[in-house]
Amino acid sequence: MAIPHELSSALEALPEDPRFEPPAEWKEGAGGVWFFRFRAQLSVPATVHVSEWTAWYLVIVGDLADPDIRIYPSAIDGIVATFPHQDYNGDPPEGLPWRLGKPCLERPAAVFRRDGWTGEPADFVERLIWRIGRLFLWIDAAATGNLLMDGDPLELPTYPEIDSTTVLGFWEESEDVHWLAEREDNWGFATISSISGARDTAVISCFMDAERRIFRRFGWSEVISVDFQRIDAVWVVLPVLALFEPWRSAATWSELSSLCEGVAVDLPQILSDAGAKLRRVQKPKQLGPVHLIIGFPLAERFGGQAERFHWIAIRNMRLCTRKDVRMGYSGKPEARRQWDRDFATSDRPLKWRRTANWAPDQLRKRGEAESEVRSKSVLIIGVGTLGASVAENLLRMGVTKMGLLDDDTMLIGNLSRHILTMVDAGHLKAERVAARLNMAAPDARVVSLPFEFPPTKSSQINKLEGWDVVIDCTASDAVLQAMGSFHWVTERLFVSLSMTWEAKGMFAYSASETGFPAIDAMERFAAVASQPDIERIGNMEGIGCWHPIFPATADDVNLWGSIGSKFIRRAILNREKAAAIFVQQEDGSVERSDA
């Protein structure tokens, strides 16, 4: 096949450079991939891991109008080690002339995939030259040990054969970084709980010592079912992150044991002891733990002080059971112990499992409300379209302790603008929205209060005590009046949100008092809210139904849910009486006025 013009012209345009040994020609690989081999020279002294000259492959993947440009170490005369800012550089796959340890040559903003954000040129030839130039910088930094500088965000090494679509979550806050200092042991057992419905996603739900006594539990959402009697993992703690130089993780059990030995942790002995303890209590047909989770203190930035405890996980641990039989081994306890020690020093590949810290502040790194907002407990009265939207916004911003009060039932007609779905029809809105929100965040603690306001039973009244913020989303004067006469006991922040006719606007009110100022809120609403179109009130739910509908579309509800959530945030931070009317303009913009 003829070489495409874009590629041949690019090869001719490569500048002459004494450090660059250019390729002879492009070659075509399977799947429309094009590549060439070249050599690059260091401008700094060579090291044991980076020779003066190293061989590389530049690989073009995808449409030549906007190709993916990658550079890989050559299988012959390329670098063998794995460095920071590089994919795992293991043996090359069969049939490929390069290893898969692709160095990261992009700038961090490349993750957002926006042209012009990274400094990389748009023109194909210029991109090619830019990438090769970045490689020269990379190999020099690798040879001088400057790929990670003090103050850089710390990047853990990449692992071979890891499925990035699955994850094991753990909960480690900054104040827990030295939790092991209070203990004498450095290993034990743990329970892992799956998240129902999710694909291979689970959390570490509790830690036990070597005698199976629980000493750490975590406040995961109630929808995560935990069996504290089950043992799913062995945990081991290392004093530091243990790596092979320059920045490679273990690939086999023997390599892992070697890394542990380097920091004075005897992994073969730990697995031998763990297996022996489990065999004493093992029940018939009971599966043994298959996870090994390894923890160590970790700094957020390279060269800094440890700020968090971090866990990594391996999912193919195999401890000997009572019924296991092996050639050359007797059934005696010490023989089974030796079996476990042998496993820990075997060349069996490690099957790494991706882990992530789901502590609340880490979970919401992509966006969270202020700590003063997140720390509040919130009671929402009315989880119709607006209330449910506001509840979900607050939950996703970190307000995890929430009560939802509503005695209404979900109908199919509600689906045009409610966050719930068909499977929720016929169920109480409060219960179904609470269930949805508890599934929306692993640390959610949302409770349903499926009764009418104001409550009449003492047991229901007691459930309304202690909430820091009370939010009304009912758009009902009767509820506002009931809120005003209800005995709230102590001062708290009240917020009322109500859409105006046809959802063209929203009235928002806040006050921090011992009782809700209902008359003030109602008078202010009446003064600024548009009157309904009497003619359109005749629109009914359906043929043969006398029930009129409130005219609004889902985009209106989502708009006011967002603005209402922002109003609540400001109200919590300022704690001042405020009343505002937000009006949507024809072009979709929103104007705010004091009410």
N, C-alpha and C positions, 0 to 999 in steps of 0.2 A: 504494500500500500504506500502511496506517495505521502511524504511528510507534509502536513498542512503548512500553508504559507506563513501563518502566524508563528509557528514554531521555528521554521527555518530562518525567518527574518530575525527572530529573537536571538538565535544562536550567533548570527553574524553581528548583532549589535552589542554582544557582551564585551566590555572594555578589557583592554590588556592590563594585567596586573601581575607582578612577579610572584605574588602569593597565591595566584590562581592558575591552576593547570587546566585549561579548558577541555571540554569534551570533543570527541571526534564527530559524533552525530547523535541524533535522536533515535531511540528505539521504541517500538510499540509493544506493549504488554497486553495481557488479557483484559477484556472489558473496556477497551478504548483508552487505556492508560498509556501515557508517553513518559519517557524518562531518559536521562543521560547521566553518565558517571563523570565526576571531576575530583580533583584533589585540591586541598586547601592547606596553606602553610601558616604556622603560628608566627606571631611577631614577638612572642615572649619565649623564655626557655621551655623546652619540652619537659614533661613529667612522666612518671610511671604510667599514668592513665591517658595522657595525650601526647602522641608522638609529634615530631616537628611537622611531618606531612601526614595528613589523614585523608582517606577516600570517602566520598559521599555520593549519594544518588539524589538528584532533583527529580521529583515525580509530579506529573500533571494529571489531575483527576477531574473529570466533569467537562462541562461545556467550555470550549475555548473562549467563548465570549466573556465568561466570568469564571475561570478555572480555580480549583483548589490547588495551591502550590505547596508541596511538602518537600522536606529534605530529610533523608534517612542516612544513618551510618552504613557504609558498605560492609558486606559480610567479610570481605577480604581487605585488610589494611584500614578498616574503619575503627572507631573507638569501640571498646568492649564494655567499659564501665558504664554505670548509670549515674547521672549527675542531677542536681536540682534543676528544675525547669526542663525536665525531659521525661518522655514516656519510658516505661520499663524496657531496658535494652537487653532483652534475652536473645537466645539463639534465633537466627532467621528462620521463618517458616519455610517448609520444603518448597523448592522451586523459585524462591525469591533471592535475588543477589544482594539484598539489603536486610539489615536488622530493623526492628520496629521501634527502636528508641529514638523517636522523632524529637529533636530539641524544640522548645517553645521559642519561636523567633518573633511572634507577634507581641505587641504591647498589650497591657491588661484590658484596655478599652475594646479590644477586638472581640471580646465576648458579646458585646452588644450588637455586632454585625451592622454597623452603620458606616457607610463610606465617609471618609474625612475625619473620623474620630480617632484613628490610630496613627495617622501620619504615613500610612502605607499608600504609595501612588495608585492611581486608578488604571493607568496604562499598563498593558500586559508586560511589555518589555521592561518598563521601569520597575514593575513589581518584581520581576525575575532578578534584576540587578539589586534591588533593595533587599530581597530575601538572602541573597548570597552575601551581601555586605553585612547583614545582621548575623549570619553564621560566623563570619570572621570575628565579630565582637564576642559571640558566644564561646567559641573555642578558646579565645584568649582569656575570657573570664573563667572558663572551666579549668584551664591550666594554672591560673593564679589563685584559684579558690575564691573567686569573687562573684560567683553566680548568686550567692546569698550573702548580703551585706548586713551588718548590724542595723537593726531598725526596719528591715524588710519584713513584710508579712511572711510568717513561717509556712512553708509548704511541705506537707508530708510526702514521703516518697510514693510513687505510683506502684501498684501491686500487679503481678502477673495474673491473668485469668480471673478478673473480678467482674461480676455482673453489676453494672452501675444502675440497673433498674430496680434492684432490691436494696433494702437498707435495714439496719438494726439501730434503733434509736436508744440513746442513753441520756441521763439527766445529771449533769455536773455543773454546779454553779461555782462562782469564783471563791466563795467562802469555804468550799469543800476541797480545795486543792491539796490541803495537808491532812485529809481525813485519815490516811493510813498512819500518820505519826502517833495517833492515839491507840494503835493496835500493835500487837506483837507479831501477828501472822502476816504472811504475804500471799496467801492463796486460800481458796474456799470454793463454794458452789454458788450458782445463781439460777434464777428463774427467768425465762424468756416468754413473753406473751405476744401472740400474734394479734394483729389488728384485723378484725373480721371484715371480709370482703376485699381487702387490699391484696395486691400481688406480692407475696413473699416479703411482707413488711411487718416488723415486730419491734418490741421494746424490751430492754432489761428492766424487769419489774421489781426484783429484790435481790439482795446479796445475803449469803449465809457464810458462816465460818466453816471450818473443816468438820465440825460436829453437827452441821446442818441447822445451826441456830441463826435465825434471821436477825441481822443487825442494821440493815438499810432497806427502807421501802420508799417508793416514789409516788407522787400525787398525780398519776395519770388519769385521764378521763374515765368515767365510769363505764364507758362502752368497751374499754379494753379489759377483757376478762382475765383475771389472775388466779392461778392455782398455786398457792404458796407452799403446797406439799410437794410440788414437782421440781426435779432438778434437771435443768436443760444445759447447763454449762459449767465448766471449771474456770474460775477467774484466777489470774496471776498478776501481781503488781511488780513492775520494774522501777528502779530508782530514776531512770532516764529513758528517753527514746533511744533504742539500740539499733544501729545500722551498720552495714558494711560500707567502707569508704569507697567512693566519695558520698553516695547518697542512695544506697540500694537496700531494699527490704529483703527478707528471707524468701526463698522460693521453695524450700523443702523443709521437712521436719528436722532433719539433721542441722540445716543451716540455722533454723530458729533456735534449736538447743544451743548451738555455738554462740549465737548472739546473747542468749540469756546467760550463758556461762561467763561471757565477757563482762557482765555487770553483776556477777556473784549470785546468780539465781540458777538453781539446779532444776531445770525443767523435767528431765527424765525422772528424777526422784519425786517431784511433785505429782506427776501423772501416775507414778507407781503408787504413791500414798493415796491419791484420790481414787484410783481404781479399787484399791483394797478396801477403803471405807465404804464405797458404794456397793461392793459385792456382799458386804455384811448385811445390808438392808434391802438388797434387790428383791423385788417381788417377781413371781412367774410372769413371763411375757412382757415385763416392763422394759421399755427401751432405755438405753443408757444415754447420757448427754453426748451430743456431737459437736458442741461449740467449745472452743477455747477462746476466752476473751482476755486480752492483755492490756493492762492499764499503766499509765505513767503520767507524771506531771508534765505540762506542756506550756510553753510561752506563746503568746499570740504573735510576737515579732521575734525574728531571729536575734539571738544574743541577749534577749531580755529575761527577766525573772519569770518563773513558772506562774501562770495565772489560772490554769484550769487543769482538771484531771481529764485525761483523754483515754478512750478505749478503742482498740482495734480487735477484729474478730476473725477467727478461722472456723470454718464450718465442717471440716471432715476429720475431727478427732475421733479416734476409735480406741476406747478402753476395753480391756478384757472383761467379759461377763462370766457368770458362774458356769454357763453351759458351753462356753467356747472350748473347742478342742483344736490342738495344733500339733502337727508332726514334730517330734523331738522334744515336746514339752509335756511334763506330767500335769496332773490336775491339782497339785499342791499349791498352797497360797504363794510361796516364794516363786514358783515357776510362773504363775500368773503375773506377779509383780515384775518379773523379768520381761515378760511379754510386753507389758506397758512401757518399760524402759526402752526396749528395742524399738517399739513404735516411735518413740520420741527421737530416736537417733536414726530413723530410716530415711531413705532418699525419696520417700513418697512426696509428691508435690503438695503444697499447701493450697487449699481452696479458700481464698480470702473472701470475706463478706464486707461490703461497704457499711460503714458506721457513720453516725452523725450525732452531734450533741443537740438534744432537743430541750435543753433548759430554756425557760421562757424567753430570756433576752437573746439567746442564740437562735431560737426558732424563728424569731421575728426580725432578723437582721435586714430582711428585705423591706421592712416597713412596720413601724409600731408607733403607738401613741406615747405621750410623755409618761414617765414613771408615776407621776401623781395621778394621772388618768387610769393607768393600768392597775394601780393598787386599789381602786374603788370597787365596792360591790354595788351592782346595779339591779334595780327592780324595774321591769318594763310592764306597764299595764296596757294590754292590747297588742297582740302580735298578728294583726291583719297585715295588709300589704306594707304599710309604712313601718309599723313596729317590727315586723320580721326583718325588713331591710336594714333598719337601724341596729337591731340586735346582731345581725351577721357582721356588719361593719365593725361594731365595737369589739366583738369577739376576735375577729381577724387582726385587729390592732392591739390586742393584748388584754382586753377586759374579760377575764376568764371566769370570774365569779358573778353569775347572773341568775336572776329569777324571772320567769315569764308567766304573767298572770293573764289568763283568758279562758272563758268557758265556752267559746264558740267552736263549732265543728267545721272542718275543712270540706268544702264542696268543689265539685268539678268546675263550676263557674268561676271559682277563685283563681284558677290556674292562669288566666290571662295576664295576671300581674303579681302573683304570689311566688315566693321562693320554693314552695313545696311542689310536689309532683302527684301524679295519679295514684301512686301507692299510698298516699296519705289521705285520700278521700274517705270521709266517714269517721275519721279520727279527730280527736281534740287538737286544735292548732297548737296550744301550749306544749302538749306532749310531743308532737311531731317536730315542731321547730326546735325544741330542746334536744331531741335526739339527733337532729341534723347538725346542730352546733357542737354537740359533744363529739360528733364524728369529724368536725371541721378542724379541730385542734387537739393534739394528744394531751394537753394540760387543761382542757376545758372542764369547768365545773358548773354546768348550767342545769338548773332545776325547773321543773314545770309546776305551776300552781293553777291547776285547771278548775278554778271556781270563779264566781262572779264577784265583782267589786261594787260596793263594799262587802266584805265577808261577814257572815253572821255567826259562824261557829268559832268558839274560842281557839280550837286547834288551827283554824285557818288564819285567824287574827294573829296568833303567835308567829306564824310563818312570815309575817310582814315586818317583824321587828329586826332592827340592826342593819338594814340596807343603807348604804351611804348616799346613794342617788336614786330618786324615784322619777321615772320618765313616763309620762302619759302620751299614748299614741292612739287614743280611742276616737278623737274628734267628737266627743260626746259631752254636752253641757251637764248631763246628769252625773256622769263620772267625775267631772271637774267639781261639781258641787259636793259630791260624796267625798272626794279627796280633801276638800276644804273643811268638812266637818269630822273627818276621821281623826282619831287620837293617835298621832304619830310619836308621842312621848318626847322625843329629842329632836334637836335641829338637824336638818339634812338638806341636801340640794334637791329642789324640784324642777323638773323641766316638762313643758308641754309642747308638743308638736302637732300641728293640724294643717292639712292641705285645704286651700280655698277651692271654690267651685271650679270644676273641670281641671283641677290640679294645676291651674295657672299660677298659683302662688302657694306659699307656705308661711304660716304664722308660727313663730317660735317664742317661747317665754321661759324665763328661769328666775328662780328666787331661792335663797338659802334662809330658811326660817323653820320654826317648830311646827308650823302648819301651812298647808298650801293656800295662798291667797287667791281663792277661786274667783271672787267677784272682780278683782282687778284684772285677772287674766281674761275673763269672759268679756268684760267691757272693752278691753284693748282689742280683742279679736273682732268684736262687732264693729268697732270704729274703722278698721282698715280692710276687712275682708270683703270681697266682692259678693253681691247677692246672687243667688242661683237664678238661672233662666227658667222662669215658671213653665214656659212651653216645653222645655226639654225634661222637666221632672216627670213628664208622662212616659218616658222611655222605661220599659219594664224589663225584668230579667228574662222573660220569654213569653211566648203565646200562652195565654191562660194563667199568667202569673201577675199578681197585683203589685209585686215588690219592685219599687223603682231602683235603678242602679245609679251609682255615683260615677260620672263620666271621667275616666282617666286611663291612660295607657301605661304600659310597663316602663317605658323610658321616663315618663313623668315621675313615677314612684321611685325609680332608681335615682333620679336627679335629687329629689327631695330627701331621700334616705341618706344620700351622701352629704348634702348641705346640713341636714339635721344632725348627722354625726359630728360634723365639724362644729356646729353650734354647741353641742353637748360638751365637746372637748374644751372649748373656750369657757363655757360656764363652769366646768370643774376647776379650771385653772384660775379664773378670775373671781368666782363666787360672788358676783354682783347681780342685783336685779337687772334683768334686761328683757326687752320685748322688741321684736323685729318682724317685719314683713318682707319676704323675699318674693319677687315677681319675675316670672319668666317672660322675656321679650320675644318678639317674632323671630329674631335671628338665633334664638336658643340661649342667648346670654341671660344672666340673672342680675337684677338690681336689688340692693338691700336698703331698707329705710327703717328708721326707728319707729316703733308703734306706741 
